[in-house]
Amino acid sequence: MAYELPLPVLGEQAQTLYRWTLVNGPLAEAAVARAADESQLSEAECRSAIETLVAARLLQPLGTPAAADRAWQAQSPQTAGAQLLSERETRLQHQEAEQRREREQLQSLREAFAALMPLYLDGRRLAHPHGAVDLLTDKFAVRAILTEAVGASRRELLISKPGGSFPPGAMREALPRDLELLASGVRMRNLYQHVTRFDQATRANAEQLIAAGAEIRTLTDVLPQMIVIDAELAFLPAGPDGALLVREPSLLAFLTRTFERDWENATPFTLGPQAAHDISEDLKQNILLLLSNGLKDEAIARRLGISLRTCRRHISELLEALGADSRFQAGVITERLRAAAPHAADEEPIQPADDPTPQACCTHCGDPMPPASPTGRRRLHCSARCRLRAHRARQQSHTGAPSETNPAAPETEGGGHSDQQKLAYPSKS
């Protein structure tokens, strides 16, 4: 039961009476009226101040409390504070000691239950030889079992972690264990998100792991969080603090295939400014794709593992680069770019407006090229008709027959086109 000691409030009246007692000596019962008059207090206010000062230990009662000749002696604030607070401090120390003993008992019980988990899992394995799935809700049990299982690994660890950064404390704790596993010959493959490359603590941790032999790759999109140990045991998140322990072979095979698919599509963790630039461009392209799919800023930031502020900065840069006034317009432009992607091989990059290069002409008819296409690229032909004629001409060049689209063109020896025409319609062979 908590011990509540009232703390007196020393108001102006109590301070005035305390000063009077210090100057005039002990305050006797018979002198209360005089003290009130000289302190410009009423007798009721004076007696209330006496009660407050006694509660604060600034006035020490002399004699019997009920006697008519009782008096009060003023004490120093240090002495009064020591007397007043010592009782409360003693009570709090007893409470803290009791709470500490209770916490130690709880921790002892928790460790005892956690020590039984390997026995439970082994029994489950024998009872279900074809595999099982167990739910752990206690974070301490999850941590103990995960540490033991990872430390007992002999072949390979597959680790998939979403998020832009990891807790530095957790990384420092796991690093010695991971380095020991790598030194023993265990293969370790880690999948992170691209944005971890821009977090200083995570990057430093990754560099040490790579130097010790670990393999790390990154993806743009969000990853499923999991740890697969020797293809025999997997840990999946369950709730805020729990985990699923998976031993079922079919489910383990599915998780492994999921990891391998993401691993093939991921980018090796490299260092240097060019690597960071490439990853940044990849992020922007994914943001553009998600924008075109109608996702909100918050959903995009959460999916890519970046902050909302960083996400909105990238979106602003993309809108400016596309010349779009809104996210909807950016999505429309993106869809056009994606639709025109299969025809990109028949086009060349458009020259900037201030490029001194002369305006290009159609490679078939020689007419000036039309304005740039909506895809941002300049075509090789001025119209679909010229493109078709050029295609037919290239087909005729393979057979050696005169082009039907240009029967008046001079022929060279052997039925081929002139040198000038060959340059205009280069063969694919």
C-alpha positions in Angstrom: 0.0 0.0 0.0 1.4 3.4 -1.0 2.3 5.8 1.8 1.0 9.3 1.0 2.6 12.0 3.1 1.0 15.4 2.6 3.4 18.1 1.6 2.6 21.4 3.3 2.4 24.6 1.2 4.3 27.4 2.8 2.3 30.5 1.9 3.0 34.1 2.7 1.2 33.9 6.1 3.3 30.9 7.2 6.5 32.6 6.0 5.7 35.8 7.9 5.0 33.9 11.2 8.2 31.8 10.7 10.2 35.0 10.4 8.6 36.5 13.5 9.4 33.3 15.5 13.0 33.5 14.4 13.3 37.1 15.5 11.4 36.9 18.8 12.3 33.4 20.0 10.0 30.5 20.9 6.3 31.2 20.2 4.3 30.5 23.4 0.6 29.9 23.5 0.1 33.2 25.4 2.0 35.1 22.8 -0.1 34.0 19.8 -2.3 37.1 19.9 0.8 39.4 20.1 2.5 37.5 17.2 -0.7 37.8 15.1 -1.0 41.5 15.8 2.7 42.3 15.1 2.6 40.1 11.9 -0.6 41.8 10.8 -2.5 38.6 10.8 -5.8 37.6 12.4 -5.6 35.1 15.2 -7.2 32.4 13.0 -4.7 33.0 10.3 -1.9 32.9 12.8 -3.0 29.5 14.2 -3.4 28.2 10.6 0.2 29.3 9.9 1.4 27.5 13.1 -0.3 24.2 11.9 1.4 24.6 8.5 4.8 25.3 10.0 4.5 22.4 12.4 3.6 20.0 9.5 6.6 21.3 7.6 8.8 20.7 10.7 9.8 24.3 10.7 8.3 24.8 14.2 9.1 22.1 16.8 6.5 21.8 19.6 7.8 22.3 23.1 6.1 20.8 26.1 2.8 18.9 26.1 0.6 19.6 23.1 -2.5 19.9 25.3 -0.9 22.1 27.9 -1.8 25.7 28.1 1.8 26.7 28.4 2.9 24.9 25.1 5.3 26.7 22.8 6.9 26.2 19.4 10.6 26.5 18.6 11.8 27.5 15.1 14.1 25.0 13.3 16.4 25.5 10.3 15.0 24.5 6.9 17.7 21.8 6.5 16.8 20.1 9.7 13.1 20.4 8.9 13.6 19.0 5.4 15.6 16.0 6.8 12.9 15.2 9.3 10.1 15.6 6.8 11.6 13.7 3.9 13.4 11.0 5.7 10.2 9.1 6.5 9.0 9.4 2.9 12.4 8.3 1.5 12.5 5.3 3.8 9.0 4.3 2.7 10.0 4.7 -0.9 13.1 2.6 -0.4 11.1 -0.2 1.1 8.7 0.0 -1.8 11.5 -0.1 -4.4 13.1 -3.0 -2.7 9.8 -4.9 -2.7 9.2 -4.1 -6.4 12.8 -5.2 -7.2 12.2 -8.5 -5.5 8.9 -9.0 -7.4 10.6 -8.2 -10.7 13.3 -10.7 -10.0 10.7 -13.3 -9.2 8.9 -12.6 -12.5 12.1 -12.7 -14.5 13.0 -16.0 -12.8 9.6 -17.5 -13.7 9.9 -16.1 -17.3 13.3 -17.7 -17.7 12.0 -21.0 -16.3 9.1 -21.0 -18.8 11.5 -20.0 -21.7 13.8 -22.9 -20.7 10.9 -25.3 -21.3 10.3 -24.1 -24.9 13.0 -26.3 -26.5 11.4 -29.3 -24.7 8.0 -28.3 -25.9 9.2 -27.8 -29.5 11.0 -31.0 -29.5 7.9 -32.8 -28.3 5.8 -31.1 -31.0 8.3 -32.2 -33.6 8.0 -35.8 -32.4 4.3 -35.6 -32.2 4.0 -34.0 -35.7 6.9 -35.5 -37.8 5.5 -33.8 -40.9 5.9 -30.4 -39.5 4.0 -27.9 -37.4 3.4 -24.2 -36.8 3.6 -22.7 -33.3 2.5 -19.3 -32.1 4.7 -17.5 -29.5 3.2 -14.4 -27.9 5.9 -13.6 -25.4 8.7 -11.4 -26.8 11.2 -12.7 -24.3 10.5 -16.3 -25.3 10.7 -15.3 -29.0 14.1 -13.6 -28.4 15.5 -16.6 -26.5 14.4 -19.2 -29.0 15.5 -17.1 -32.0 19.0 -16.5 -30.4 19.4 -20.2 -29.7 18.1 -21.3 -33.2 20.3 -18.8 -35.1 23.3 -19.8 -33.0 22.8 -23.5 -33.8 22.6 -22.9 -37.6 25.0 -25.0 -39.6 24.3 -24.3 -43.3 22.5 -21.1 -44.3 20.5 -18.2 -42.9 17.9 -16.4 -45.1 17.0 -13.0 -43.6 14.5 -10.6 -45.1 13.9 -7.3 -43.3 11.7 -4.4 -44.4 12.2 -0.8 -43.3 14.6 2.1 -44.0 16.8 1.6 -40.9 17.2 -0.9 -38.1 17.6 -0.2 -34.3 21.4 0.4 -33.6 21.2 -1.5 -30.3 19.8 -4.6 -32.0 22.5 -4.5 -34.7 25.3 -4.1 -32.2 23.9 -7.0 -30.2 23.6 -9.3 -33.2 26.8 -8.4 -34.9 29.2 -10.6 -32.9 26.9 -13.6 -33.2 26.6 -13.1 -37.0 30.4 -12.7 -37.4 31.0 -15.9 -35.5 28.5 -17.7 -37.7 30.2 -16.5 -40.8 33.5 -17.5 -39.5 32.2 -21.0 -38.9 31.2 -21.3 -42.6 27.5 -20.6 -42.4 26.2 -18.8 -45.5 24.2 -15.7 -44.7 22.0 -13.9 -47.2 20.2 -10.7 -46.2 17.5 -8.9 -48.2 16.9 -5.2 -47.3 15.1 -2.3 -48.9 17.0 0.2 -51.0 16.7 3.0 -48.5 18.9 1.2 -45.9 21.8 2.2 -48.1 21.2 5.8 -46.9 21.1 5.0 -43.2 24.6 5.5 -41.7 24.3 2.9 -38.9 22.7 0.2 -41.1 25.3 0.8 -43.9 28.2 0.5 -41.4 26.7 -2.8 -40.1 26.2 -4.1 -43.7 29.8 -3.3 -44.6 31.2 -5.3 -41.6 28.9 -8.3 -42.5 29.9 -8.1 -46.2 33.6 -8.0 -45.3 33.1 -11.1 -43.2 31.5 -13.0 -46.1 27.8 -12.2 -45.8 25.7 -11.5 -49.0 23.4 -8.5 -48.9 21.0 -7.3 -51.6 18.3 -4.6 -51.7 14.9 -4.1 -53.3 12.8 -1.0 -53.7 9.4 -2.5 -52.6 8.4 -3.7 -49.2 9.7 -7.2 -48.2 8.0 -9.9 -46.2 9.8 -10.1 -42.8 11.2 -13.6 -42.1 14.2 -15.6 -41.0 14.7 -19.1 -42.4 17.3 -21.3 -40.7 18.8 -24.2 -42.6 15.6 -24.6 -44.5 14.2 -26.4 -41.4 12.8 -23.6 -39.2 11.3 -20.2 -40.1 10.4 -17.2 -37.9 7.5 -15.0 -39.1 6.1 -11.9 -37.2 2.9 -12.4 -35.4 1.4 -9.3 -33.7 3.5 -6.6 -32.1 5.8 -8.9 -30.0 5.0 -12.5 -31.1 6.2 -14.8 -33.8 5.2 -17.9 -35.7 7.6 -20.8 -35.7 7.3 -22.8 -38.9 8.5 -26.3 -39.3 6.0 -27.5 -41.9 8.0 -28.5 -45.0 5.5 -27.2 -47.6 5.3 -23.8 -46.0 9.1 -23.7 -45.6 9.5 -24.4 -49.3 7.1 -21.6 -50.1 8.9 -19.1 -47.9 12.2 -20.2 -49.5 10.9 -19.8 -53.0 9.6 -16.3 -52.1 13.0 -15.4 -50.8 14.8 -16.7 -53.9 12.4 -14.8 -56.2 13.1 -11.5 -54.4 16.8 -12.4 -54.2 17.1 -12.7 -58.0 15.4 -9.4 -58.6 17.4 -7.6 -55.9 20.5 -5.4 -56.4 23.8 -6.3 -54.6 24.7 -4.0 -51.8 27.6 -1.9 -53.2 29.2 1.3 -52.1 30.2 4.5 -53.9 28.3 7.6 -55.2 27.3 6.0 -58.5 25.6 3.1 -56.6 23.7 5.5 -54.4 22.6 7.5 -57.5 21.4 4.4 -59.3 19.3 3.4 -56.2 17.9 6.9 -55.9 16.8 6.8 -59.6 15.2 3.4 -59.0 13.3 4.7 -56.0 12.0 7.6 -58.1 10.8 5.3 -60.9 8.9 3.2 -58.3 7.4 6.3 -56.8 6.2 7.3 -60.3 4.8 3.8 -60.9 2.9 3.9 -57.6 1.6 7.4 -58.3 0.2 6.2 -61.6 -1.6 3.4 -59.7 -3.3 6.0 -57.5 -1.5 5.4 -54.2 -1.4 8.2 -51.6 1.8 9.7 -50.3 1.5 8.0 -47.0 1.0 4.6 -48.6 4.0 5.1 -51.0 6.3 6.1 -48.1 5.2 3.1 -46.1 5.6 0.7 -48.9 9.1 2.0 -49.9 10.3 2.3 -46.3 11.0 6.0 -46.5 9.8 9.0 -44.5 6.8 11.0 -45.7 8.9 14.1 -46.1 11.4 12.3 -48.3 8.6 10.8 -50.4 7.0 14.1 -51.0 10.3 15.7 -52.0 10.8 12.9 -54.6 7.3 13.5 -55.9 7.9 17.2 -56.2 11.1 16.5 -58.2 9.3 14.0 -60.4 6.4 16.4 -61.2 8.9 19.1 -62.1 10.8 16.7 -64.4 7.7 15.5 -66.1 6.3 19.0 -66.5 3.1 17.9 -64.7 0.9 20.2 -62.6 -0.7 17.5 -60.6 -0.3 13.9 -59.5 -3.1 12.9 -61.8 -1.4 14.4 -64.8 1.9 12.7 -63.8 0.0 9.4 -63.7 -1.4 10.0 -67.2 2.1 10.9 -68.6 3.5 7.8 -66.9 0.9 5.6 -68.5 1.7 7.0 -71.9 5.4 6.3 -71.3 4.7 2.8 -70.3 2.4 2.2 -73.3 5.0 3.6 -75.7 7.9 1.5 -74.1 7.6 -1.4 -76.7 8.2 1.1 -79.5 11.2 2.8 -77.9 13.6 0.7 -80.0 12.4 2.6 -83.1 13.0 6.0 -81.6 16.0 8.0 -80.5 16.3 10.5 -77.6 15.0 13.9 -78.3 17.6 16.8 -78.4 17.2 19.6 -75.8 15.6 22.8 -77.0 18.9 24.6 -76.7 20.9 21.9 -78.5 22.7 23.5 -81.5 22.3 20.2 -83.5 20.3 20.9 -86.7 16.8 19.5 -86.9 16.8 15.9 -88.0 15.0 14.8 -91.1 13.1 11.6 -91.9 15.5 8.9 -92.9 13.1 7.7 -95.7 11.8 10.8 -97.4 14.1 13.5 -96.2 11.3 15.8 -94.9 11.8 17.6 -91.6 10.8 15.7 -88.5 7.5 16.6 -86.7 7.6 17.8 -83.1 8.6 15.4 -80.3 6.3 12.6 -79.5 4.5 12.4 -76.1 7.0 9.9 -75.0 9.8 12.5 -75.0 11.7 10.9 -77.8 12.2 11.9 -81.5 11.2 9.4 -84.2 13.3 8.3 -87.1 10.4 8.7 -89.5 8.1 11.6 -90.1 4.9 9.4 -90.4 3.6 5.9 -90.1 3.5 5.7 -93.9 7.3 6.4 -94.1 7.9 3.9 -91.3 6.0 1.2 -93.2 7.8 2.0 -96.5 11.2 1.9 -94.7 10.3 -1.5 -93.2 9.3 -2.8 -96.7 12.5 -1.5 -98.1 14.6 -3.3 -95.5 12.7 -6.5 -96.3 13.4 -6.0 -100.1 17.1 -5.4 -99.3 17.3 -8.9 -97.9 15.8 -10.6 -101.0 17.7 -8.4 -103.5 14.5 -7.4 -105.3 13.7 -3.7 -106.2 11.7 -1.8 -103.6 8.1 -1.5 -104.5 7.9 1.7 -102.7 10.6 3.3 -104.8 10.7 1.6 -108.3 12.7 4.4 -109.8 15.7 4.0 -107.5 18.9 3.1 -109.4 20.1 -0.5 -108.9 23.6 -1.6 -108.4 25.3 -4.6 -109.9 23.7 -7.8 -108.8 20.2 -6.2 -108.3 21.0 -4.5 -105.0 20.4 -0.9 -104.0 22.9 1.9 -104.5 25.5 2.7 -101.7 23.4 5.8 -100.8 20.3 3.7 -100.4 22.1 1.1 -98.4 23.1 3.7 -95.9 19.6 5.0 -95.7 18.2 1.5 -95.1 20.8 -0.4 -93.2 20.4 -4.2 -93.1 19.8 -5.9 -89.7 22.2 -8.6 -90.7 
